[in-house]
Amino acid sequence: MATIFAVSPNLRLKRSSQSGNRTMTVAWQTVYQQTELFAFMFASGRFDLTNMVAGDHIEIQYHTRHENNGDWIIEDLFDYDDAQPTNKQKVSLGAIIDTFGVRIQMRQTVGVLKDVFVDLYDATR
């Protein structure tokens, strides 16, 4: 069936252009932010914490907005200390469905600042 729309209204999963290596900072840094005026989905994120050693502390938090241009509201905060066990070095963040925005931030508050590879996926129209 032909359509007059250039893009289907269905959500399309894709790797976010915001993926890549991040050098940690002591202050919160935004590693992903998407704002829309329609429902969309942050599908998943993987954070490679392989470089962590004893004494390191990394935090990951995510926010959403409940109204257009509203304040960012912290939904969850995750803490990681020291070298991560072999089976837990790649941390995953699951799907977040929202209408007005999703923001993910990271920081390292203790230790020599590390590089962390972040792989992010979202689905938008």
Backbone as CSV, one residue per row, in Angstrom:
resi,resn,N_x,N_y,N_z,CA_x,CA_y,CA_z,C_x,C_y,C_z
1,MET,0.842,-1.178,0.000,0.000,0.000,0.000,0.889,1.244,0.000
2,ALA,0.649,2.126,-0.885,1.435,3.360,-0.996,1.002,4.355,0.076
3,THR,1.932,5.233,0.419,1.637,6.252,1.411,2.172,7.592,0.919
4,ILE,1.553,8.661,1.360,2.033,9.985,0.982,3.097,10.492,1.947
5,PHE,3.315,9.758,3.065,4.291,10.170,4.054,5.667,9.635,3.701
6,ALA,6.693,10.463,3.862,8.064,10.038,3.576,8.576,9.057,4.632
7,VAL,8.082,9.175,5.859,8.516,8.312,6.948,7.285,7.683,7.580
8,SER,7.347,6.395,7.804,6.248,5.697,8.454,6.064,6.233,9.869
9,PRO,4.823,6.274,10.382,4.618,6.717,11.754,5.069,5.678,12.778
10,ASN,5.492,4.488,12.336,5.970,3.460,13.250,7.305,3.866,13.850
11,LEU,7.542,3.390,15.053,8.839,3.641,15.677,9.913,2.834,14.962
12,ARG,11.077,3.430,14.766,12.184,2.765,14.092,13.380,2.722,15.037
13,LEU,13.791,1.495,15.385,14.926,1.307,16.279,16.222,1.585,15.527
14,LYS,17.117,2.357,16.179,18.403,2.659,15.560,19.449,2.897,16.642
15,ARG,20.702,2.722,16.254,21.804,3.057,17.157,21.920,4.573,17.193
16,SER,21.960,5.133,18.366,22.010,6.580,18.514,23.376,7.121,18.115
17,SER,23.368,8.263,17.470,24.620,8.939,17.119,25.330,9.457,18.374
18,GLN,24.664,9.395,19.526,25.261,9.827,20.787,26.112,8.715,21.420
19,SER,26.148,7.536,20.791,26.993,6.437,21.265,28.462,6.792,21.071
20,GLY,29.346,6.175,21.861,30.780,6.382,21.682,31.518,6.429,22.998
21,ASN,32.822,6.686,22.921,33.664,6.789,24.113,33.405,8.095,24.843
22,ARG,33.332,8.010,26.147,33.197,9.202,26.988,34.308,9.177,28.016
23,THR,35.028,10.276,28.153,35.993,10.415,29.233,35.230,10.970,30.425
24,MET,35.300,10.256,31.523,34.546,10.652,32.711,35.016,11.998,33.233
25,THR,34.103,12.688,33.890,34.391,13.941,34.576,33.794,13.844,35.973
26,VAL,34.214,14.738,36.861,33.676,14.745,38.220,32.256,15.309,38.207
27,ALA,31.992,16.245,37.323,30.649,16.821,37.196,29.786,15.916,36.319
28,TRP,28.473,15.984,36.489,27.571,15.222,35.630,27.773,15.641,34.185
29,GLN,27.896,14.670,33.302,27.938,14.954,31.875,26.800,14.188,31.204
30,THR,26.153,14.843,30.267,25.058,14.212,29.541,25.626,13.342,28.440
31,VAL,25.271,12.053,28.448,25.739,11.132,27.417,24.623,10.804,26.426
32,TYR,23.377,11.102,26.801,22.248,10.897,25.890,21.152,11.876,26.283
33,GLN,20.578,12.524,25.273,19.413,13.372,25.510,18.572,13.399,24.251
34,GLN,17.306,13.139,24.418,16.364,13.175,23.302,15.095,13.837,23.801
35,THR,14.615,14.821,23.072,13.349,15.455,23.397,12.497,15.480,22.137
36,GLU,11.252,15.151,22.303,10.306,15.114,21.182,8.973,15.674,21.646
37,LEU,8.084,15.901,20.715,6.719,16.305,21.056,5.747,15.159,20.810
38,PHE,6.287,13.953,20.668,5.470,12.758,20.485,6.143,11.619,21.246
39,ALA,5.399,10.556,21.488,5.950,9.419,22.225,7.114,8.807,21.451
40,PHE,8.173,8.462,22.167,9.323,7.777,21.594,9.889,6.859,22.661
41,MET,10.908,6.087,22.307,11.463,5.136,23.251,12.985,5.158,23.227
42,PHE,13.570,5.331,24.410,14.980,5.002,24.587,14.960,3.493,24.756
43,ALA,15.529,2.758,23.800,15.385,1.304,23.770,16.342,0.600,24.720
44,SER,17.608,1.010,24.749,18.576,0.390,25.657,19.902,1.118,25.591
45,GLY,20.706,0.873,26.609,22.052,1.416,26.649,22.977,0.426,27.324
46,ARG,24.201,0.345,26.830,25.233,-0.488,27.464,26.407,0.404,27.805
47,PHE,26.911,0.248,29.018,28.000,1.051,29.539,29.133,0.091,29.893
48,ASP,30.266,0.238,29.237,31.386,-0.677,29.429,32.270,-0.172,30.575
49,LEU,32.176,-0.837,31.727,32.921,-0.432,32.918,34.173,-1.283,33.130
50,THR,34.675,-1.884,32.058,35.852,-2.748,32.117,37.062,-2.025,32.700
51,ASN,37.205,-0.735,32.444,38.388,0.028,32.877,38.408,0.362,34.363
52,MET,37.324,0.083,35.089,37.284,0.443,36.514,38.272,-0.406,37.315
53,VAL,38.910,0.235,38.305,39.849,-0.454,39.198,39.449,-0.137,40.648
54,ALA,40.124,-0.780,41.582,39.851,-0.557,43.005,39.912,0.941,43.323
55,GLY,38.914,1.424,44.041,38.861,2.831,44.431,38.036,3.713,43.511
56,ASP,37.694,3.242,42.311,36.876,4.038,41.384,35.416,4.061,41.838
57,HIS,34.730,5.147,41.504,33.291,5.256,41.767,32.652,5.978,40.579
58,ILE,31.752,5.297,39.883,31.026,5.866,38.732,29.538,5.810,39.017
59,GLU,28.841,6.882,38.652,27.388,6.951,38.817,26.735,7.194,37.460
60,ILE,25.592,6.553,37.249,24.782,6.741,36.040,23.379,7.083,36.519
61,GLN,22.807,8.145,35.971,21.430,8.483,36.329,20.642,8.805,35.071
62,TYR,19.316,8.593,35.161,18.493,9.012,34.027,17.309,9.831,34.509
63,HIS,16.897,10.733,33.638,15.822,11.679,33.914,14.758,11.577,32.824
64,THR,13.555,11.991,33.157,12.503,12.196,32.157,11.848,13.543,32.434
65,ARG,11.038,13.955,31.484,10.228,15.167,31.641,8.763,14.764,31.592
66,HIS,7.955,15.407,32.402,6.534,15.075,32.414,5.682,16.069,31.636
67,GLU,6.325,17.104,31.112,5.622,18.073,30.261,6.629,18.719,29.325
68,ASN,6.138,19.261,28.224,7.009,19.889,27.246,7.824,21.004,27.891
69,ASN,9.139,20.962,27.737,10.075,21.931,28.313,10.015,21.998,29.836
70,GLY,9.481,20.953,30.469,9.409,20.919,31.926,10.764,20.602,32.542
71,ASP,10.788,20.569,33.858,12.007,20.244,34.586,12.359,18.778,34.376
72,TRP,13.658,18.473,34.396,14.119,17.091,34.353,13.916,16.484,35.733
73,ILE,13.336,15.290,35.777,13.063,14.586,37.023,13.915,13.325,37.064
74,ILE,14.711,13.172,38.114,15.544,11.967,38.249,14.637,10.774,38.486
75,GLU,14.765,9.774,37.623,13.980,8.555,37.754,14.757,7.468,38.487
76,ASP,16.064,7.372,38.251,16.869,6.355,38.920,18.340,6.738,38.885
77,LEU,19.094,6.221,39.859,20.522,6.476,39.981,21.201,5.152,40.294
78,PHE,22.286,4.846,39.567,23.018,3.600,39.743,24.455,3.930,40.134
79,ASP,24.975,3.247,41.155,26.346,3.442,41.652,27.184,2.208,41.358
80,TYR,28.425,2.432,40.943,29.364,1.333,40.688,30.688,1.677,41.352
81,ASP,31.182,0.753,42.176,32.425,0.955,42.910,33.449,-0.103,42.540
82,ASP,34.721,0.311,42.489,35.850,-0.606,42.331,35.818,-1.341,40.985
83,ALA,36.765,-2.264,40.802,36.800,-3.084,39.585,35.528,-3.928,39.552
84,GLN,34.898,-3.987,38.399,33.655,-4.735,38.269,33.958,-6.210,37.990
85,PRO,33.153,-7.123,38.555,33.356,-8.553,38.280,33.277,-8.822,36.780
86,THR,33.970,-9.843,36.329,34.048,-10.164,34.909,32.670,-10.235,34.250
87,ASN,31.694,-10.799,34.926,30.364,-10.953,34.327,29.478,-9.725,34.504
88,LYS,30.013,-8.636,35.066,29.207,-7.421,35.270,29.908,-6.171,34.780
89,GLN,30.853,-6.315,33.873,31.600,-5.156,33.397,30.818,-4.324,32.385
90,LYS,29.839,-4.932,31.740,29.009,-4.201,30.779,27.606,-4.111,31.357
91,VAL,27.263,-2.907,31.787,26.004,-2.649,32.460,24.973,-2.223,31.430
92,SER,23.751,-2.741,31.550,22.686,-2.395,30.610,21.608,-1.580,31.300
93,LEU,21.072,-0.626,30.567,19.926,0.166,31.003,18.797,-0.153,30.041
94,GLY,17.645,-0.537,30.565,16.535,-0.981,29.727,15.711,0.150,29.139
95,ALA,14.641,-0.236,28.499,13.786,0.695,27.759,13.121,1.727,28.666
96,ILE,13.034,2.949,28.146,12.336,4.045,28.810,11.431,4.674,27.761
97,ILE,10.141,4.617,27.980,9.189,5.201,27.036,8.750,6.541,27.599
98,ASP,8.791,7.567,26.762,8.451,8.898,27.247,7.920,9.736,26.104
99,THR,7.354,10.870,26.443,6.847,11.782,25.426,7.693,13.035,25.319
100,PHE,8.162,13.577,26.431,8.793,14.892,26.388,10.302,14.900,26.561
101,GLY,10.901,13.780,26.934,12.351,13.780,27.006,12.935,12.715,27.902
102,VAL,14.100,12.227,27.497,14.908,11.305,28.285,16.334,11.844,28.262
103,ARG,16.961,11.874,29.431,18.353,12.323,29.535,19.107,11.331,30.426
104,ILE,20.287,10.915,29.973,21.135,10.024,30.749,22.445,10.749,31.002
105,GLN,22.886,10.727,32.263,24.115,11.405,32.650,25.016,10.446,33.418
106,MET,26.325,10.720,33.371,27.325,9.933,34.092,28.334,10.864,34.741
107,ARG,28.981,10.347,35.773,30.124,11.051,36.367,30.963,10.046,37.138
108,GLN,32.219,10.427,37.356,33.127,9.620,38.171,33.610,10.500,39.304
109,THR,33.275,10.132,40.528,33.586,10.994,41.669,34.855,10.604,42.399
110,VAL,35.383,9.384,42.159,36.593,8.929,42.831,37.448,8.164,41.824
111,GLY,38.754,8.338,41.899,39.677,7.582,41.057,40.172,8.376,39.865
112,VAL,41.156,7.805,39.177,41.677,8.402,37.947,40.572,8.309,36.894
113,LEU,40.263,9.428,36.249,39.137,9.478,35.315,39.319,8.475,34.173
114,LYS,38.289,7.696,33.927,38.318,6.601,32.964,37.607,6.977,31.677
115,ASP,37.913,6.218,30.614,37.129,6.251,29.385,36.089,5.143,29.487
116,VAL,34.860,5.464,29.162,33.763,4.496,29.197,33.093,4.507,27.837
117,PHE,32.977,3.324,27.210,32.268,3.231,25.941,30.781,3.079,26.235
118,VAL,29.973,3.919,25.581,28.531,3.936,25.769,27.879,3.593,24.438
119,ASP,27.039,2.560,24.422,26.331,2.126,23.216,24.844,2.299,23.474
120,LEU,24.185,3.183,22.719,22.813,3.598,22.994,21.903,3.349,21.775
121,TYR,20.668,2.960,22.064,19.688,2.700,21.000,18.383,3.375,21.351
122,ASP,17.737,3.947,20.327,16.419,4.526,20.552,15.517,4.249,19.362
123,ALA,14.258,4.541,19.561,13.263,4.343,18.516,12.404,5.589,18.445
124,THR,12.444,6.256,17.310,11.650,7.454,17.084,10.922,7.310,15.753
125,ARG,10.010,8.206,15.507,9.296,8.178,14.228,10.108,8.877,13.185
